[in-house]
Amino acid sequence: MLHDMPEINGLLVLPCLRVQNANAISSPLTWGFPSITAFTGFMHALERKLGADSPLNFNAIGVICHAFEPQTTEGGFTRAFRLTRNPVNADGSSAALVEEGRAHLDITLVLGFSSDTLAAADETTRQQTAQRVADAVAGMRLAGGSVMPALPLAGGSSRQRRPEMLPWPLHYQAEKADQAWRRLRQRWLPGFALVARDDLLTAHLAELQTQNPSATVLDAWLDASRLNHRAVRVNAPDTPERVEWQRDARPGWIVPIPVGYAALSELHAPGSVAGARDRETPFRFVESVYSLGQWIGPHRLGSAQDLLWWSDFDADAGLYRCRNAYRPPASAPIPSPSSAEDPLQDPDSPFAYV
Amino acid sequence: MPNLSGRSAAIRSVITAFLLERRDGKLDKLPADDPKRAELLAQFQPAVWLEDAARRVSQIQAVTHSLKPIHPDAKGSNLYCPPPRLAAQTVVGSHCLGESFATDVVGNAAALDVYKFLKLEFEGQSLLARLLAGDEDALAALSDDPTQAHHWAQAFTGLVAPRGRVASHTLAKQLYWLAGEAPLRDADFHLLAPLYPSSLVQRMYEQLQEDRFSEAAKEARQAKKAGEFHERPTHDYPHLAVQKLGGTKPQNISQLNSERLGQNFLLASQPPQWHSRDVLPLLDTDSLFKRFGRRPEVRQTVKALHTFLAANPPKNVGTRDTRDDLADGLIDEFLLFGAALRELPPGWSQAPECKLPDEQKVWVDSGAFSPENLPPNWADELAARYALWLNAALSTTDAMTMGDPEHAHWRNDLRDALAAYDWELRHAA
C-alpha cells in the first residue's frame, strides 16, 4: 500500500507527561486537543535535539490522553476561551488581541523508532537511553505548552511511570508478544488513544450521496461532527400513534480533527519569500485539512501500529498529512451454531443477525 | 449606442442601476440646496465613477485565504485560490466548496463599494467572474471605447491578483514539515505557512447558523420539545467554541469576518472527559454497578443501545456492528471506571464500610488481594454480574426483555476484556 507506516523496531514510552498551557485551538475549524501534527512535529524536534550522536530514528508517534482541562468558560450554549491579560505596546496602546485557547493535558507518548543498535541492546542500556530521552523531553515545548513532570498520585498506582524502551515486536523474556502488548496497553488506563477514522468519513460520504449525489466530504464531516435527532412515528398495536425523537446512533467517541495541510501555492524557492523564518528552506502557503478521529480505550489497540501516527508528504497532491493505520476490529464472530448459547435458535433475539 | 449587443446593453443597465441607486441613496440625505449635490451628480457619471473605481480597486484584494485572522498585525500575502482549481483531496478542505464559494475581501474598507460593484450579478454570474472569463459583452458594457474598457477590465480583474512580493511575516504561523527522510537534515524540510480559509469558514458558518438559528431549525426544536412530529431533524454541535477575531473591529480582519460579526466557530475534538479527582471509594453499597450506571456517559450509551435495539433494526451485519460498537463503548467505560478507582490508595476496600463482593473488590482496588490470593474465577463472576446489570438496564419496557443469549453475549464481551487485566495481576512484577 502507498503511504505505509515507516519501519520501526522499537517503542519508547514516555508515560504521564503533564503539558501545561498547550494550544487548544488546533486549526481554524477545530478546538479541544492539539493537532496531531503538533505531535509529529514534536517527534522531529526531539530527534534533532538528541543530535547526530543519538542512534534513534523516530518514525511514528502515538498519544494517549489521561486528563484534559480546557481553559474555557462554562455554561451557555457555546464555550469561550479564558484570555490572558497581555502587556501593552511600547507606545502604551493595547496590543492586538489574539484569542488563544489553552489546555492542560496529562498524556502518555509512545514513539516508534528504528535503531540498528538499541532494539537488540540489553535492558540496562535501553533503560538508560529511555531516561536520557525523557530528560531531554522535560525541557521541551509540545503544542505550544510546557512539558512538566507527572503529578504525584494520591495513591499507589499499578501504572508504571518510568520511561521505557522496548523492542518491537515485543519479544523479550518468555512472554508471547501479544500478551506483552496487552500488559503494556493496560497500563495506559484510564485514558483514551487518538486514532484515525478516515474510513468512517468515506463511508459516511457514500451514505449521504445515496440521498444527495452532490454531497461533499465537507457535508459528511459536518454531519459526523454533530448530534442529529429525527422524529419517528411509532405505531404499536392498540395505542394511538406516538412520535419519538431519536438520536442517530453515534457509536464511539468520533471527533473532527485536523490531519495536516494542503498546498495553496507552488513551492517557493528558498530565500524568495519575504518574512520567511529562514532563507534556506523551500516555502509554501498551505491550509489545514481535516478528517475524523476517534478516542478509544487503549485496550482496543490491537498493536502499536493501531496507535502510531506518522507524517507523510505526497508531492503530486501537494498534501502534507499525518497518517495512522488503525483499523477497527472485525466484528466479533457469531458463536457457532452448535453452541448451546446459539442466539440463532431464538428467532426473536436481537442477536439473531447474519 | 454604437454596436452594443443586447446582452451588453443589459449588463450596462445593471451597472447603471447600481450607480443610480448608490447616488440617490447619498442624495436623499442632503438638503435640496446643498452644493454637494452637483458634486455627487458628477461623481456618479459612469465614466467618472468607473475611472475612480479602477484606481481604488488596488486598495483591496479578493481572497479565499487570508492572513490577518492568524494575527491582526501580521503583514504578508493573502491568496485567491478558487476551490475548483485546488487539487482534489479525500480529506476536507477548501477544495470541497467547488464552484459556489464566497469570496472574501481584505484591504481598505473605504474601497469596498468597488467590490460591491464587481459582485453585481448578470445571468447568475458576477461581473468580476465575467471579466475574469474574458466575457466580450461584459467588457463592452464598461465603455464604448474598447481601449478604455480594456484598461478598466484589467484594473478590476487585478482584484484577485496577488499583491506585491510574496511575503510572510514574523507574526504569521510558519512550521517545518519533514518532506524528506532525515529529520537531522535541514534540506529535507519544507516551511509551511498556513493561511486562514475564509471561504471555507464562511460555508461552515452559514451551515451552523442555519442549524442553530433558522426558523426551520427553531420549529424543529420546538416540535422535539413538545414531542410532536417535524420533518426536519435537529442538529446540535456539542462543545462548540467561539473564538473572536478582530475584537471590536471585525472589519479590520476582512469583509466576510465582518459579516460573521468576528465569530469563528470551532468544532470540538476533545477526548472524553474523565475527572479522576472526583473518584471516591465505593462505600456502603453492595454493587459497583449502582455507581457505574449513574455515570452520564454510561446512561447515554445504555439509552442509545436501548433505542437502537427497540427500533427493531434490520437483521444484518450493519446492525450487528452498530450494536457491538455501542456495547464496546460500555466496556470502555467499565474498564475506565475500574482503572480510575484503582488510582485510589491500595487497600481502600478493606474498610468495614465497603460492602462490595470480592470479585468487585479485585477490580476496583489494586490492594484488595495479593496475586496469589485472588478469588477464583473473579473475572467470570464480574462479567456475569455485568451482563445481569446490562440486561436489567436495557429491559426497561415490556416491549423488550433481555434473556440468556444477550446475557451470554455481554458476559463474553467483558470476559475477553478482563482477561488482559487478569493476566497482568497474576504476573505483576
Interface residues (C-beta under 8 A of the other chain):
Chain A: I25 S26 P28 L29 T30 W31 G32 F33 T37 T40 G41 H44 E47 R48 G51 A52 N57 F58 C65 H66 A67 F68 P70 T72 F77 T78 R79 A80 F81 A96 L97 V98 E99 G101 L153 A154 G155 G156 S157 S158 R159 Q179 R182 R183 R185 Q186 L189 P190 F192 L194 D198 L201 T202 T216 V217 L218 W221 L222 S225 R226 L227 N228 H229 R230 A231 V232 R233 A236 V243 W245 Q246 R247 A249 R250 P251 G252 W253 V255 P256 I257 V259 G260 Y261 A262 A263 L264 S265 L267 H268 S272 V273 A274 G275 A276 R277 D278 E280 T281 P282 F283 R284 F285 V286 E287 S288 V289 Y290 S291 G293 W295 I296 G297 H299 R300 S311 F313 A315 A317 G318 L319 Y320 R321 S331 A332 E341 D342 P343 D346 S349 P350 F351 A352 Y353 V354
Chain B: H65 P69 H71 P72 D73 K75 G76 S77 L79 C81 L86 A87 Q89 T90 V91 V92 G93 S94 H95 C96 L97 G98 R165 V166 A167 S168 H169 T170 A172 Q174 L175 Y176 W177 L178 A179 P183 L184 D186 A187 F189 H190 L191 L192 A193 P194 L195 Y196 P197 L200 V201 R203 M204 Q207 D211 A223 K224 G227 E228 F229 H230 E231 P233 T234 H235 D236 Y237 P238 H239 L240 A241 V242 Q243 K244 L245 G247 N264 F265 L266 L267 A268 S269 Q270 P271 P272 Q273 W274 H275 S276 A304 T307 F308 L309 A311 K315 N316 V317 T319 R320 D321 T322 R323 D324 D325 L326 D328 G329 I331 D332 L335 L336 G338 A339 A340 R342 E343 L344 P345 P346 W348 S366 G367 A399 M400 G403 D404 P405 E406 A408 H409 D413 A417 A420 Y421 W423 E424 H427 A428
